[in-house]
Amino acid sequence: MKKILFLGFVFTCVFANAQKNSYKVSIIGFYNLENLYDTLDDPKTNDEEFTPAGQRNYTSSIYWNKIDKLASVIVKMGTDEGIKWADGISVLGVAEIENKSVLEDLVKHESLKNRNYQIVHYNSKDIRGVDVAFLYNPKYFTVEESAPLYVKLPGGSKDSYFTRDVLWVKGKLDGETVHLYVNHWPSRLGGEERSAPGRAAAALVCKQHMDSIIAVDGNQKFVIMGDLNDDPTSASLTKVLKTKDKIEDVKEGGLYNPWVDFYKNGYGTLAYQDAWGLFDQIVISNKWLDKKQEGFFYYKPYIFNREFMTENVGRYKGYPMRTWDGLLYRGGYSDHFPTYIVMVKKVIN
């Protein structure tokens, strides 16, 4: 209820003519879309199971139902039933998408098309053919630069040689320069300990790229988002990125992770063997933390875990309602809940 009241207040302050303008809102989100493939066989990747002739019998009807389900989540993120005119997510990082065309179908969906989401995407060399990408509402965000950042996996950490690139996007959020990194770090397949160096390598790519920007342009507003395949207390975050879970402990150029208390209190974005993990995180730099600044500042994080997205029967009851149960089509949304953070900015009259 506090979330609804706050968002209602700030949105009303911005958009309702009858009240004095006070704040603007910007919502930054991330969503693992769980194997959003098209139905075509790409000879360059191992996507055969996601074809009509494959093991999953992946037909056009399944694909379009998947698009419907994902759109029904994204359109609600950061909004409330009582705020019909809210534009929801300003920028959204996504993972587990096969190519740009599946995102073009998603953003053209009837429920999303009025937002005119634009896409930043690069093909990676991931063996499964899945990539990360970035969606943005051009009313609120303008892209200036972007690039895929290559992640070299340490020998022995994974069976495959390639993983997903880190997507870096620089742009203006309502006129303010921000740098965003969209991630899908190497999975724990093969064991958490064995695969950990791969996630540390991906984290280091982000850290070194941020440091290079700071060396030239000074401290900036950074956002690291993604399916990190690690929890907020994992070494890839606390040792490599050097994240802090207390705002007062974040130094100049440092990073704040708002998800630690969620995780320690038993909340997560995915579940495995009846244990919750919080892999889907959004980490922010210290420049977002000063509430007295003229620009956007950090307000609060949310796990978007509405009841309609939650499994209500069977062995996965209480988990995110997934698209697949093994090779059988379950008809759900994703095996991950999305996350988002709310930023606010005082409007100077």
Contacts in CASP RR format, 6 or more apart in sequence:
PFRMAT RR
TARGET T0000
AUTHOR 0000-0000-0000
METHOD contacts of the structure
MODEL  1
MKKILFLGFVFTCVFANAQKNSYKVSIIGFYNLENLYDTLDDPKTNDEEF
TPAGQRNYTSSIYWNKIDKLASVIVKMGTDEGIKWADGISVLGVAEIENK
SVLEDLVKHESLKNRNYQIVHYNSKDIRGVDVAFLYNPKYFTVEESAPLY
VKLPGGSKDSYFTRDVLWVKGKLDGETVHLYVNHWPSRLGGEERSAPGRA
AAALVCKQHMDSIIAVDGNQKFVIMGDLNDDPTSASLTKVLKTKDKIEDV
KEGGLYNPWVDFYKNGYGTLAYQDAWGLFDQIVISNKWLDKKQEGFFYYK
PYIFNREFMTENVGRYKGYPMRTWDGLLYRGGYSDHFPTYIVMVKKVIN
3 300 0 8 1.000
3 302 0 8 1.000
4 80 0 8 1.000
6 299 0 8 1.000
6 300 0 8 1.000
7 25 0 8 1.000
7 78 0 8 1.000
7 79 0 8 1.000
7 80 0 8 1.000
7 83 0 8 1.000
7 86 0 8 1.000
7 342 0 8 1.000
8 80 0 8 1.000
8 83 0 8 1.000
10 22 0 8 1.000
10 23 0 8 1.000
10 24 0 8 1.000
10 25 0 8 1.000
10 344 0 8 1.000
11 25 0 8 1.000
11 83 0 8 1.000
11 85 0 8 1.000
11 86 0 8 1.000
12 19 0 8 1.000
13 19 0 8 1.000
13 20 0 8 1.000
13 21 0 8 1.000
13 22 0 8 1.000
13 23 0 8 1.000
13 347 0 8 1.000
14 21 0 8 1.000
14 22 0 8 1.000
14 23 0 8 1.000
14 24 0 8 1.000
14 25 0 8 1.000
14 347 0 8 1.000
15 85 0 8 1.000
20 349 0 8 1.000
21 347 0 8 1.000
21 349 0 8 1.000
22 346 0 8 1.000
22 347 0 8 1.000
23 344 0 8 1.000
23 345 0 8 1.000
23 346 0 8 1.000
23 347 0 8 1.000
24 174 0 8 1.000
24 296 0 8 1.000
24 344 0 8 1.000
24 345 0 8 1.000
24 347 0 8 1.000
25 342 0 8 1.000
25 343 0 8 1.000
25 344 0 8 1.000
25 345 0 8 1.000
26 90 0 8 1.000
26 91 0 8 1.000
26 140 0 8 1.000
26 173 0 8 1.000
26 174 0 8 1.000
26 296 0 8 1.000
26 342 0 8 1.000
26 343 0 8 1.000
26 344 0 8 1.000
26 345 0 8 1.000
27 77 0 8 1.000
27 78 0 8 1.000
27 88 0 8 1.000
27 89 0 8 1.000
27 90 0 8 1.000
27 340 0 8 1.000
27 341 0 8 1.000
27 342 0 8 1.000
27 343 0 8 1.000
28 89 0 8 1.000
28 90 0 8 1.000
28 91 0 8 1.000
28 92 0 8 1.000
28 180 0 8 1.000
28 223 0 8 1.000
28 225 0 8 1.000
28 282 0 8 1.000
28 340 0 8 1.000
28 341 0 8 1.000
28 343 0 8 1.000
29 77 0 8 1.000
29 89 0 8 1.000
29 91 0 8 1.000
29 92 0 8 1.000
29 93 0 8 1.000
29 225 0 8 1.000
29 282 0 8 1.000
29 338 0 8 1.000
29 339 0 8 1.000
29 340 0 8 1.000
29 341 0 8 1.000
30 92 0 8 1.000
30 93 0 8 1.000
30 94 0 8 1.000
30 95 0 8 1.000
30 182 0 8 1.000
30 225 0 8 1.000
30 226 0 8 1.000
30 227 0 8 1.000
30 280 0 8 1.000
30 281 0 8 1.000
30 282 0 8 1.000
30 338 0 8 1.000
30 339 0 8 1.000
30 340 0 8 1.000
31 70 0 8 1.000
31 73 0 8 1.000
31 74 0 8 1.000
31 77 0 8 1.000
31 92 0 8 1.000
31 93 0 8 1.000
31 94 0 8 1.000
31 95 0 8 1.000
31 280 0 8 1.000
31 334 0 8 1.000
31 336 0 8 1.000
31 338 0 8 1.000
31 339 0 8 1.000
32 94 0 8 1.000
32 95 0 8 1.000
32 96 0 8 1.000
32 184 0 8 1.000
32 226 0 8 1.000
32 227 0 8 1.000
32 280 0 8 1.000
32 334 0 8 1.000
32 335 0 8 1.000
32 336 0 8 1.000
32 338 0 8 1.000
33 70 0 8 1.000
33 94 0 8 1.000
33 95 0 8 1.000
33 96 0 8 1.000
33 97 0 8 1.000
33 334 0 8 1.000
34 96 0 8 1.000
34 322 0 8 1.000
34 323 0 8 1.000
34 324 0 8 1.000
34 333 0 8 1.000
34 334 0 8 1.000
34 335 0 8 1.000
34 336 0 8 1.000
35 50 0 8 1.000
35 96 0 8 1.000
35 130 0 8 1.000
35 323 0 8 1.000
35 324 0 8 1.000
36 66 0 8 1.000
36 70 0 8 1.000
36 96 0 8 1.000
36 97 0 8 1.000
36 98 0 8 1.000
36 102 0 8 1.000
36 103 0 8 1.000
36 106 0 8 1.000
37 47 0 8 1.000
37 50 0 8 1.000
37 58 0 8 1.000
37 63 0 8 1.000
37 98 0 8 1.000
37 102 0 8 1.000
38 50 0 8 1.000
38 63 0 8 1.000
38 98 0 8 1.000
38 99 0 8 1.000
38 101 0 8 1.000
38 102 0 8 1.000
39 50 0 8 1.000
39 51 0 8 1.000
39 52 0 8 1.000
39 58 0 8 1.000
39 59 0 8 1.000
39 60 0 8 1.000
39 63 0 8 1.000
40 51 0 8 1.000
41 47 0 8 1.000
41 48 0 8 1.000
41 51 0 8 1.000
42 98 0 8 1.000
42 99 0 8 1.000
42 129 0 8 1.000
44 129 0 8 1.000
45 98 0 8 1.000
45 126 0 8 1.000
45 127 0 8 1.000
45 128 0 8 1.000
45 129 0 8 1.000
46 127 0 8 1.000
46 128 0 8 1.000
46 129 0 8 1.000
47 98 0 8 1.000
47 128 0 8 1.000
47 129 0 8 1.000
48 54 0 8 1.000
49 55 0 8 1.000
49 56 0 8 1.000
49 58 0 8 1.000
49 327 0 8 1.000
50 56 0 8 1.000
50 58 0 8 1.000
50 98 0 8 1.000
51 58 0 8 1.000
52 58 0 8 1.000
52 59 0 8 1.000
52 60 0 8 1.000
55 327 0 8 1.000
56 62 0 8 1.000
56 324 0 8 1.000
56 327 0 8 1.000
56 329 0 8 1.000
57 329 0 8 1.000
62 329 0 8 1.000
65 331 0 8 1.000
66 323 0 8 1.000
66 331 0 8 1.000
67 102 0 8 1.000
67 105 0 8 1.000
67 106 0 8 1.000
67 109 0 8 1.000
68 109 0 8 1.000
69 323 0 8 1.000
69 331 0 8 1.000
69 332 0 8 1.000
69 333 0 8 1.000
70 106 0 8 1.000
70 333 0 8 1.000
70 334 0 8 1.000
71 106 0 8 1.000
71 109 0 8 1.000
71 110 0 8 1.000
71 111 0 8 1.000
71 112 0 8 1.000
72 111 0 8 1.000
72 333 0 8 1.000
73 304 0 8 1.000
73 309 0 8 1.000
73 333 0 8 1.000
73 334 0 8 1.000
73 338 0 8 1.000
74 89 0 8 1.000
74 92 0 8 1.000
74 106 0 8 1.000
74 112 0 8 1.000
74 338 0 8 1.000
75 88 0 8 1.000
75 111 0 8 1.000
75 112 0 8 1.000
76 304 0 8 1.000
76 306 0 8 1.000
77 88 0 8 1.000
77 89 0 8 1.000
77 92 0 8 1.000
77 304 0 8 1.000
77 338 0 8 1.000
77 340 0 8 1.000
78 86 0 8 1.000
78 88 0 8 1.000
78 89 0 8 1.000
78 302 0 8 1.000
78 304 0 8 1.000
78 340 0 8 1.000
78 342 0 8 1.000
79 86 0 8 1.000
79 88 0 8 1.000
80 86 0 8 1.000
87 115 0 8 1.000
87 137 0 8 1.000
87 139 0 8 1.000
87 140 0 8 1.000
88 115 0 8 1.000
89 135 0 8 1.000
89 137 0 8 1.000
89 340 0 8 1.000
90 136 0 8 1.000
90 137 0 8 1.000
90 140 0 8 1.000
90 141 0 8 1.000
90 173 0 8 1.000
91 134 0 8 1.000
91 135 0 8 1.000
91 136 0 8 1.000
91 137 0 8 1.000
91 140 0 8 1.000
91 141 0 8 1.000
91 173 0 8 1.000
91 180 0 8 1.000
92 117 0 8 1.000
92 134 0 8 1.000
92 135 0 8 1.000
92 136 0 8 1.000
93 132 0 8 1.000
93 133 0 8 1.000
93 134 0 8 1.000
93 135 0 8 1.000
93 180 0 8 1.000
93 182 0 8 1.000
93 225 0 8 1.000
93 226 0 8 1.000
94 103 0 8 1.000
94 132 0 8 1.000
94 133 0 8 1.000
94 134 0 8 1.000
94 135 0 8 1.000
94 182 0 8 1.000
95 130 0 8 1.000
95 131 0 8 1.000
95 132 0 8 1.000
95 164 0 8 1.000
95 182 0 8 1.000
95 183 0 8 1.000
95 184 0 8 1.000
95 226 0 8 1.000
95 227 0 8 1.000
96 130 0 8 1.000
96 184 0 8 1.000
96 227 0 8 1.000
97 103 0 8 1.000
97 121 0 8 1.000
97 130 0 8 1.000
97 131 0 8 1.000
97 132 0 8 1.000
97 133 0 8 1.000
98 129 0 8 1.000
98 130 0 8 1.000
98 131 0 8 1.000
99 121 0 8 1.000
99 123 0 8 1.000
99 131 0 8 1.000
100 119 0 8 1.000
100 121 0 8 1.000
100 133 0 8 1.000
103 119 0 8 1.000
103 121 0 8 1.000
103 133 0 8 1.000
103 135 0 8 1.000
104 119 0 8 1.000
106 112 0 8 1.000
107 113 0 8 1.000
107 115 0 8 1.000
107 116 0 8 1.000
107 117 0 8 1.000
107 118 0 8 1.000
107 119 0 8 1.000
107 135 0 8 1.000
115 137 0 8 1.000
116 137 0 8 1.000
116 138 0 8 1.000
116 139 0 8 1.000
117 135 0 8 1.000
117 136 0 8 1.000
117 137 0 8 1.000
118 135 0 8 1.000
118 136 0 8 1.000
118 137 0 8 1.000
118 138 0 8 1.000
118 143 0 8 1.000
119 133 0 8 1.000
119 134 0 8 1.000
119 135 0 8 1.000
120 133 0 8 1.000
120 134 0 8 1.000
120 135 0 8 1.000
120 136 0 8 1.000
120 143 0 8 1.000
120 146 0 8 1.000
120 167 0 8 1.000
120 169 0 8 1.000
121 131 0 8 1.000
121 133 0 8 1.000
121 134 0 8 1.000
121 167 0 8 1.000
122 131 0 8 1.000
122 146 0 8 1.000
122 147 0 8 1.000
122 148 0 8 1.000
122 165 0 8 1.000
122 167 0 8 1.000
123 131 0 8 1.000
124 130 0 8 1.000
124 131 0 8 1.000
124 132 0 8 1.000
124 148 0 8 1.000
124 162 0 8 1.000
124 163 0 8 1.000
124 164 0 8 1.000
124 165 0 8 1.000
125 162 0 8 1.000
126 160 0 8 1.000
126 162 0 8 1.000
126 163 0 8 1.000
126 164 0 8 1.000
127 160 0 8 1.000
127 162 0 8 1.000
130 164 0 8 1.000
130 184 0 8 1.000
131 164 0 8 1.000
131 165 0 8 1.000
132 164 0 8 1.000
132 165 0 8 1.000
132 166 0 8 1.000
132 167 0 8 1.000
132 182 0 8 1.000
132 183 0 8 1.000
132 184 0 8 1.000
132 226 0 8 1.000
133 167 0 8 1.000
133 182 0 8 1.000
134 146 0 8 1.000
134 167 0 8 1.000
134 169 0 8 1.000
134 180 0 8 1.000
134 182 0 8 1.000
136 143 0 8 1.000
140 173 0 8 1.000
140 174 0 8 1.000
141 171 0 8 1.000
141 172 0 8 1.000
141 173 0 8 1.000
141 174 0 8 1.000
142 171 0 8 1.000
142 172 0 8 1.000
142 175 0 8 1.000
143 169 0 8 1.000
143 170 0 8 1.000
143 171 0 8 1.000
144 170 0 8 1.000
144 171 0 8 1.000
144 172 0 8 1.000
144 177 0 8 1.000
145 168 0 8 1.000
145 169 0 8 1.000
145 170 0 8 1.000
145 171 0 8 1.000
146 167 0 8 1.000
146 168 0 8 1.000
146 169 0 8 1.000
146 170 0 8 1.000
147 167 0 8 1.000
147 168 0 8 1.000
148 165 0 8 1.000
148 166 0 8 1.000
148 167 0 8 1.000
148 168 0 8 1.000
149 165 0 8 1.000
149 166 0 8 1.000
149 167 0 8 1.000
149 168 0 8 1.000
149 181 0 8 1.000
149 205 0 8 1.000
149 206 0 8 1.000
149 209 0 8 1.000
150 165 0 8 1.000
150 205 0 8 1.000
151 163 0 8 1.000
151 164 0 8 1.000
151 165 0 8 1.000
151 166 0 8 1.000
151 186 0 8 1.000
151 198 0 8 1.000
151 201 0 8 1.000
151 202 0 8 1.000
151 205 0 8 1.000
152 201 0 8 1.000
153 160 0 8 1.000
153 161 0 8 1.000
153 162 0 8 1.000
153 163 0 8 1.000
153 186 0 8 1.000
153 197 0 8 1.000
153 198 0 8 1.000
153 201 0 8 1.000
154 197 0 8 1.000
154 198 0 8 1.000
154 201 0 8 1.000
155 197 0 8 1.000
156 194 0 8 1.000
156 197 0 8 1.000
157 186 0 8 1.000
157 194 0 8 1.000
157 195 0 8 1.000
157 196 0 8 1.000
157 197 0 8 1.000
157 198 0 8 1.000
157 201 0 8 1.000
158 186 0 8 1.000
158 189 0 8 1.000
158 190 0 8 1.000
158 195 0 8 1.000
158 198 0 8 1.000
159 190 0 8 1.000
163 185 0 8 1.000
163 186 0 8 1.000
163 198 0 8 1.000
163 202 0 8 1.000
164 183 0 8 1.000
164 184 0 8 1.000
164 185 0 8 1.000
166 181 0 8 1.000
166 182 0 8 1.000
166 183 0 8 1.000
166 202 0 8 1.000
166 205 0 8 1.000
166 206 0 8 1.000
166 209 0 8 1.000
167 181 0 8 1.000
167 182 0 8 1.000
167 183 0 8 1.000
168 179 0 8 1.000
168 180 0 8 1.000
168 181 0 8 1.000
168 209 0 8 1.000
169 179 0 8 1.000
169 180 0 8 1.000
169 181 0 8 1.000
169 182 0 8 1.000
170 177 0 8 1.000
170 178 0 8 1.000
170 179 0 8 1.000
170 180 0 8 1.000
171 177 0 8 1.000
171 178 0 8 1.000
171 179 0 8 1.000
172 178 0 8 1.000
173 296 0 8 1.000
173 343 0 8 1.000
174 296 0 8 1.000
174 345 0 8 1.000
176 221 0 8 1.000
176 295 0 8 1.000
176 296 0 8 1.000
177 220 0 8 1.000
177 221 0 8 1.000
178 220 0 8 1.000
178 221 0 8 1.000
178 222 0 8 1.000
178 223 0 8 1.000
179 210 0 8 1.000
179 213 0 8 1.000
179 220 0 8 1.000
179 221 0 8 1.000
179 222 0 8 1.000
179 223 0 8 1.000
180 222 0 8 1.000
180 223 0 8 1.000
180 225 0 8 1.000
181 206 0 8 1.000
181 209 0 8 1.000
181 210 0 8 1.000
181 222 0 8 1.000
181 223 0 8 1.000
181 224 0 8 1.000
181 225 0 8 1.000
182 225 0 8 1.000
182 226 0 8 1.000
183 202 0 8 1.000
183 206 0 8 1.000
183 224 0 8 1.000
183 225 0 8 1.000
183 226 0 8 1.000
183 227 0 8 1.000
183 228 0 8 1.000
184 226 0 8 1.000
184 227 0 8 1.000
184 229 0 8 1.000
185 198 0 8 1.000
185 199 0 8 1.000
185 202 0 8 1.000
185 203 0 8 1.000
185 226 0 8 1.000
185 227 0 8 1.000
185 228 0 8 1.000
185 229 0 8 1.000
185 230 0 8 1.000
185 236 0 8 1.000
186 195 0 8 1.000
186 198 0 8 1.000
186 199 0 8 1.000
186 201 0 8 1.000
186 202 0 8 1.000
186 229 0 8 1.000
187 195 0 8 1.000
187 229 0 8 1.000
188 195 0 8 1.000
188 229 0 8 1.000
189 195 0 8 1.000
195 229 0 8 1.000
196 230 0 8 1.000
196 234 0 8 1.000
196 235 0 8 1.000
196 236 0 8 1.000
199 228 0 8 1.000
199 229 0 8 1.000
199 230 0 8 1.000
199 234 0 8 1.000
199 236 0 8 1.000
200 235 0 8 1.000
200 236 0 8 1.000
200 239 0 8 1.000
200 240 0 8 1.000
202 236 0 8 1.000
203 228 0 8 1.000
203 236 0 8 1.000
203 237 0 8 1.000
203 240 0 8 1.000
203 241 0 8 1.000
204 240 0 8 1.000
206 224 0 8 1.000
206 241 0 8 1.000
207 240 0 8 1.000
207 241 0 8 1.000
207 242 0 8 1.000
210 220 0 8 1.000
210 222 0 8 1.000
210 285 0 8 1.000
213 220 0 8 1.000
214 220 0 8 1.000
214 253 0 8 1.000
219 252 0 8 1.000
219 253 0 8 1.000
219 285 0 8 1.000
219 286 0 8 1.000
219 287 0 8 1.000
220 285 0 8 1.000
220 287 0 8 1.000
221 284 0 8 1.000
221 285 0 8 1.000
221 287 0 8 1.000
221 288 0 8 1.000
221 296 0 8 1.000
222 255 0 8 1.000
222 284 0 8 1.000
222 285 0 8 1.000
222 287 0 8 1.000
223 282 0 8 1.000
223 283 0 8 1.000
223 284 0 8 1.000
223 285 0 8 1.000
224 241 0 8 1.000
224 255 0 8 1.000
224 281 0 8 1.000
224 282 0 8 1.000
224 283 0 8 1.000
224 284 0 8 1.000
225 281 0 8 1.000
225 282 0 8 1.000
225 283 0 8 1.000
226 279 0 8 1.000
226 280 0 8 1.000
226 281 0 8 1.000
226 282 0 8 1.000
227 279 0 8 1.000
227 280 0 8 1.000
227 336 0 8 1.000
228 234 0 8 1.000
228 236 0 8 1.000
228 237 0 8 1.000
228 279 0 8 1.000
228 280 0 8 1.000
228 281 0 8 1.000
229 279 0 8 1.000
230 236 0 8 1.000
230 237 0 8 1.000
230 279 0 8 1.000
231 263 0 8 1.000
231 277 0 8 1.000
231 278 0 8 1.000
231 279 0 8 1.000
232 243 0 8 1.000
232 245 0 8 1.000
232 257 0 8 1.000
232 259 0 8 1.000
232 260 0 8 1.000
232 262 0 8 1.000
232 263 0 8 1.000
232 278 0 8 1.000
232 281 0 8 1.000
233 260 0 8 1.000
233 263 0 8 1.000
233 264 0 8 1.000
237 243 0 8 1.000
237 257 0 8 1.000
237 281 0 8 1.000
237 283 0 8 1.000
241 255 0 8 1.000
241 283 0 8 1.000
242 254 0 8 1.000
242 255 0 8 1.000
243 255 0 8 1.000
243 256 0 8 1.000
243 257 0 8 1.000
243 283 0 8 1.000
244 250 0 8 1.000
244 254 0 8 1.000
244 255 0 8 1.000
244 256 0 8 1.000
244 257 0 8 1.000
245 256 0 8 1.000
245 257 0 8 1.000
245 258 0 8 1.000
245 260 0 8 1.000
245 261 0 8 1.000
247 256 0 8 1.000
247 289 0 8 1.000
250 256 0 8 1.000
250 286 0 8 1.000
250 289 0 8 1.000
251 286 0 8 1.000
252 286 0 8 1.000
253 285 0 8 1.000
253 286 0 8 1.000
253 287 0 8 1.000
254 285 0 8 1.000
254 286 0 8 1.000
255 283 0 8 1.000
255 284 0 8 1.000
255 285 0 8 1.000
255 286 0 8 1.000
256 283 0 8 1.000
256 284 0 8 1.000
256 285 0 8 1.000
256 286 0 8 1.000
256 288 0 8 1.000
256 289 0 8 1.000
256 298 0 8 1.000
257 281 0 8 1.000
257 283 0 8 1.000
258 282 0 8 1.000
258 283 0 8 1.000
258 284 0 8 1.000
258 298 0 8 1.000
258 300 0 8 1.000
258 301 0 8 1.000
258 341 0 8 1.000
259 278 0 8 1.000
259 281 0 8 1.000
259 282 0 8 1.000
259 301 0 8 1.000
259 339 0 8 1.000
262 268 0 8 1.000
262 278 0 8 1.000
262 301 0 8 1.000
262 303 0 8 1.000
263 276 0 8 1.000
263 277 0 8 1.000
263 278 0 8 1.000
266 276 0 8 1.000
267 276 0 8 1.000
267 278 0 8 1.000
267 303 0 8 1.000
268 276 0 8 1.000
268 277 0 8 1.000
268 278 0 8 1.000
268 303 0 8 1.000
268 337 0 8 1.000
269 276 0 8 1.000
269 277 0 8 1.000
269 278 0 8 1.000
269 279 0 8 1.000
269 280 0 8 1.000
269 303 0 8 1.000
269 305 0 8 1.000
269 320 0 8 1.000
269 336 0 8 1.000
269 337 0 8 1.000
269 338 0 8 1.000
269 339 0 8 1.000
270 276 0 8 1.000
270 277 0 8 1.000
270 279 0 8 1.000
270 280 0 8 1.000
270 319 0 8 1.000
270 320 0 8 1.000
270 335 0 8 1.000
270 336 0 8 1.000
270 337 0 8 1.000
271 277 0 8 1.000
271 316 0 8 1.000
271 318 0 8 1.000
271 319 0 8 1.000
271 320 0 8 1.000
278 303 0 8 1.000
279 336 0 8 1.000
280 336 0 8 1.000
280 337 0 8 1.000
280 338 0 8 1.000
280 339 0 8 1.000
281 339 0 8 1.000
282 301 0 8 1.000
282 339 0 8 1.000
282 340 0 8 1.000
282 341 0 8 1.000
284 298 0 8 1.000
284 341 0 8 1.000
288 296 0 8 1.000
288 297 0 8 1.000
288 298 0 8 1.000
288 343 0 8 1.000
289 297 0 8 1.000
289 298 0 8 1.000
290 297 0 8 1.000
291 297 0 8 1.000
294 345 0 8 1.000
294 346 0 8 1.000
294 348 0 8 1.000
295 345 0 8 1.000
295 346 0 8 1.000
296 343 0 8 1.000
296 344 0 8 1.000
296 345 0 8 1.000
297 343 0 8 1.000
297 344 0 8 1.000
297 345 0 8 1.000
298 341 0 8 1.000
298 343 0 8 1.000
299 341 0 8 1.000
299 342 0 8 1.000
299 343 0 8 1.000
299 344 0 8 1.000
300 341 0 8 1.000
300 342 0 8 1.000
301 339 0 8 1.000
301 340 0 8 1.000
301 341 0 8 1.000
301 342 0 8 1.000
302 339 0 8 1.000
302 340 0 8 1.000
302 341 0 8 1.000
302 342 0 8 1.000
303 337 0 8 1.000
303 338 0 8 1.000
303 339 0 8 1.000
304 337 0 8 1.000
304 338 0 8 1.000
304 339 0 8 1.000
304 340 0 8 1.000
305 320 0 8 1.000
305 337 0 8 1.000
309 320 0 8 1.000
309 321 0 8 1.000
309 333 0 8 1.000
309 334 0 8 1.000
309 337 0 8 1.000
310 318 0 8 1.000
310 319 0 8 1.000
310 320 0 8 1.000
310 321 0 8 1.000
311 317 0 8 1.000
311 318 0 8 1.000
311 319 0 8 1.000
311 320 0 8 1.000
311 321 0 8 1.000
311 322 0 8 1.000
312 318 0 8 1.000
312 321 0 8 1.000
316 322 0 8 1.000
316 325 0 8 1.000
319 335 0 8 1.000
320 333 0 8 1.000
320 334 0 8 1.000
320 335 0 8 1.000
320 336 0 8 1.000
320 337 0 8 1.000
321 330 0 8 1.000
321 331 0 8 1.000
321 332 0 8 1.000
321 333 0 8 1.000
322 330 0 8 1.000
322 332 0 8 1.000
322 333 0 8 1.000
322 334 0 8 1.000
322 335 0 8 1.000
323 329 0 8 1.000
323 330 0 8 1.000
323 331 0 8 1.000
323 332 0 8 1.000
323 333 0 8 1.000
323 334 0 8 1.000
323 335 0 8 1.000
324 330 0 8 1.000
END
